[in-house]
Amino acid sequence: MRIPLSVPVLEGNERAYLNECIDSGYVSSVGPFVARFEEAFAQRVERRYAVACSSGTAALHVALQVSGVRPDDIVAVSDLTFIASANAIAYCGATPLLVDSEAKSWNLDSQQLFDYVAESARKGDPLPRAIEVVHLLGVPADMEPIRALHQQFGIPIIEDAAEALGATLPDGSQVGSVGEFGCFSFNGNKIITSGGGGMIVCDDERLATQARHLTTQARLPGASYQHDEVGFNYRLTNIEAAVGLAQLERLDEFLSARRRVADLYRSRLSEDGRFSFPGPVPGSSSSGWLASFRCESEDSRDLLLRTLNSVGIESRPIWLPMSVQAPYASCPRIGGSVAAEVGSTAMSVPSSANLTDLTVERICEEILRG
């Protein structure tokens, strides 16, 4: 039997809530589960407001728009990330400023970014209009230099926490609770899923209202179809919200299970000098989304990928950096080649919340044999 990379565990109230949607007739973007999901999610991640969206990418796009990002602006973002992080910037007509990774966590090098912005300010050069901080693979980024940039230069922070729901920072705060906006994804392979969908969270009622307005085609209240700006069809459906709410009720279980799986991989493989794992900022905790590690070389990584997939263990290389992707190859960059080195040698292995210790042990044996 094939062992998939990351699949949802649908064993809670999903079926009951879906039946409730069907019985009530509320299956589209109007329905009580959307509001219930938003309220419960905001409380869980320690924010005042939440706005449900059709995807994590949509959440990022709207958050950037509400943050004032416009054509020809520059937005700092991780070079090493899933392409949606950069695409949301491009949707605004802005240019990604690609920040290299730091070697320990693989997240963007926030100190390099701080130094770059401080030097740009000293010289009178344009500053990033916003900073999109990706918490890669569920590992929290180092937010202290980013917070300092916001305090000193007023640059808005958008946290791309698509992979990091439930992760915490050294002060105990939830990932997604630091920036003006936190953005999450509920794709089928994430910590929780609604089949698709995403969420914007913030603490400012005006910003939340503006974000909600944009997600509903910027339609004004009332019976007539009047719109005061260009909006987007980005609302989550009641059916998706019902699944998401049922999943959210079990978030702590999912986090505990994924962290256990990640710890098993780390304890079993880290003593082998061929493999190295990303390390979170001391005192922080990862969501454990996808257990990932670096191999000694691209060739050894690719050989291991072929070997695992040939025996029914789904595994995949980590993303290529944005700086080598065709749409973003000419974008400005900060830093050196760490992102490229990680991108060419790192891989992810099965991390579903329903994996047993015995299954993880079998996977580790195949990895060590490879």
N, C-alpha and C positions, 0 to 999 in steps of 0.2 A: 504494500500500500504506500502510495506517495505521501511524503510528509510535506505539506505546503509551508510557505514562508510565514504567512500571517493571515489567519482567518478569524471571522467573528465567532463569538460564542453566544448563541441565541437561546438561552435556557431560562430566561426570567419572564417578565410580563409582556414581552413583545407581542405574542399571539393575542392575549386578552385586550391589549390596547388597540391593536389593529382591528380586531372585531368590533370594538367600540366605535372606531372611526367609520367602519362600513355600516354598522347599524344606524349611526347618526346621520350618515350622508356627508359628513365633513371629511373630505379626502384631499382637497386642494390646499391653497395657502391660507384660507380662512378656516379656523377651527381652534378649539380650546387647547389642543395639545401643543400648539406652537407657543402660546403664552406660558403654559406650564413648564415646557422645556426651557424656555428662556429664563424664567424666574429661578428654577432649580439650578440651572447652569451658572448663572451669575453668582448665586450664593456659594456654589461649590468652589469657584475660582476666586472668591473674595473680591468681586466687583459689584457695583451698584446696578449696572444695566447690561443686558445682553440682547443682541439682535441676531436672530437666526437667518442664515443665508443658504443659497443653493449649493455652495461649495466653499472649501477653504480658500480657493483662489479668488472667488467673489468677495469673501470677507476681506482679504488683503487689498483688493482693488478699491472697495468702498472705503476702507480705513485710510488708504493713501489719499483718495479724493477728499475726504472730510478733513484730512490733515493739511490740505492746501497744496498738494503736489499737482503741478500743472506742466504742460508741454515745455520742454527745454530745461526743466529743473533736473537736478542730480539727486539721486537717492542712494545712500550707502547700503550695501547688502553683501551677504556672504558670497564669495566666489564658489565655494563648495556647498551646493544645495540642490534640491529638486528645482527644475526649471520654472515651476509655478511662481516661486519667489521673485524671480526676475521678470517673468511675464506680466505680473500685476503692475509692476513699475512701468513697463512698456505700454500697457493699456492706457496709462495716464499721459502718454507722450513724453515721459521723462526718460532719463538715461541712468542705468545702474552704474554705480561706482563700486567695483568689485573688490572686496576686502579679502586678503589672503587668510588662510586658517592659521591658528596657533597649534603647534604640534601635539600638545597634550590632549585637548578635548576635541579637536578638529573643527570647533566653532570659529567664527570670525575672530581675528586678532583685535580685540577691542582696544588694547593699548596702542597698537599701531594706528588704529583709526583715530583715537584721541590725539595722538601726536600730529597726525596729518591735518586734522581740522584746526588744531591750535596754531600750527604753522601757516595754514591757509588764512586764518583770521589775522595773524601778525602781518602777513604780506598784503592783506586786502583782497585776496582772491575769493571767488564765490564759495559758499559753504553748502554742504548737502541740505536739501530742503527737508529731508527726513532721514531717519535711520531705521532700516528694517532688520531687526535682529532675529536670526534663525536659531532656534534651539535644536540643533541637528541630532537626529536619531533619538530625540528625547533627552539628550544631555544638556543641562542648562548652560547657556553662555555666561561669560564673566560680565555682569551688568554694571559693576562699579564704575569703570571708565565711561560707559555709556550714560549712566546717570549723571556723571560729572559733565559730559558734553551737553546734556539737556539743561543742567543748572547754569552752566557758564554761557552757553550760546543760544539757548531756547529752542534747540532742534527737537522736533517731535520724535518720539520713539514708538514704533510699531513692532510688537513682538509676534514673529511668525512661530507660533507654538503648535503648528499642525501635528507634530509628532510628540508633543511633550505634555499633553494633558495629565495633570497630577504630579508633575515634577515640581520640586521646591528649590528655592534659593537658600544661600547660607543663613539668611535671617529668618528662615521659616516661611516666607511668603510664597504664594503659588506662582509658578511660571504663568505669564499672561497678566499679572496684576501690577506690573511695574510701569509699562509704557502708557502713553495716552490711550493706545488700543492694544488689546491682545486678540489674536486671530487663531482659530482652531479649525481642524478638519475632522469630518466624520465619514471619510471614505471607508470602504469595506475592510481595509487592512489596518485601520488605526486602532488606538486604545479602546475607544467606543465607536460604534458606527450607527448611522441612520440610513445606511444604504448609499448615501452621498451626503452632501450638506456641509455646512460650516457655521461658525459663530464668531461675531465681533463682541468684545466686552470692553467696557470703559466705566468711568466714574462720573462723567460729565453729562447731565441730562440733555443739554443742548446738542452735544455731539452725537449722543445716542439717537435723538430725534432726527437729526440730519441724516445719519446713517440709515435709519429705518425708512425715511422718506426716499432716499436714493434706491433702496432695494425694491421699492414698490412703484417703479416707473416714475417717481417724483410726482405722483398724482396728489392733487390737493383734496382736502376733505369736502364732502358733499356728493350729491347725486350725479352732477355733471362730470364729464371727463376733461378736467382741466389740469394741466401740468406746467409747473413754473421753471423747470430746467430739464436737461437730459438725464433721465434716470435709467434704471436697469431692472430687468426681470430676474431678480436675485432672491426671491423669498423661498423659504423652506416650506414644503407641504405639510399638512396636518398628519398624513400617514408617516412621513419621514420623522417628524417630531415625536410621534408616538413611539417609534422604534428607538429613537435617540433617548427619550426619557426613560424607557425601560432599561436601556444600556447604562445610563448614568446612575441608576439605582444600584448597579453592581460595580461601579468604578473601582472602589477599594479592593474588591476581590480580583479584578483584572490587573490592577497595579501590582498587588502582592504576587500574583502568579507570574507576571512577566518579569518582575524583578528577581524572583526565584530562578526562573529560567536563565536570565542573564548572569546571575551569580554562579550558577552551575557551570556555564560555559567558561566564565572567567577563572574559576577555581580549577577546572579540569585542564584548561589549555594554556593558561598564562605561564606555567612553569616551563613549557616548551618554548625555546628561544625563537622559534619561527613566527610566533604570533604576538601581537601587541594590541591592547584594547584602549579605547579613548577614556581618559580620566576626567571626571567632573570636577568643578571647582570645589575645594575642600568645604565640607559642611552642607553641600547641596545634595539633592537626590534626583536621579534620572527616572523617567517614566518606564524605562526598560522596553521601549517600543520594539526596536529591532536589535538583537545581539549582533554586533559587528566587530571585526578585528582586521588588522593589517597583516599581510603576509610579507615575506622577505623581498619579493620582487613581483612585477606584473606577470611574469611567466609562471611563477609558482602559484600565484593567485588564480590565474586562468586555468592551470592544470587542476587545481583543487576544485574549482567550480565545475569543470567537466566531470571530474570523478564523482562528486556528490550528486550531481543531477543524473548521472548514469545509473546510480543505485536508488533513485527515487527520493532523494533529499533535495528539495527545492532550495536553491541558493542563488544569490545574484551579486554582481559587482555594485559597489556604491556608485553614486552619480558621478558623471564627468563634471569638472568645474565649468562654470558659465563661460569662462574666458576661452574655452576651446569649443564652445557651441556656436554654430554659424550665426545665430541672430545677435550674439553678444561678444563676438571675438574682438571687435574693435572698441569695446567699452574701456574707459579708464580703469586702472587697477592700482591697488595699494598693496605693497608687500612683495614677497618673493614667490617661491615655488612649492610651498607646503601643501596647498590645495591640490596641485597637480600630483604631488607624490602620494598623498592619501588617496586621491581619486583613482590612481593607477594600481594601487596595491591593496585596497580595502574591499571587504565583502561582507554580506549579511547572511545569516543562517536562520532556520526556523525559530520563531519566537512566539507562537500563538499561546494564549492564556490557558489553553486546555492540554498543553504538552505535559506528559508525565516525566518524572525523573529518569525512568528507564529509557524513554525515547531520546531524551537529551543525551544520556550516556551512550546510546547507540550512535548518535550523530557525532559525538566527540571521538568515539573510537574510529569512525570513518575518516574524520579530519586528521587525526594523529597518524593513521595509516597512510593517508594521502601525502 
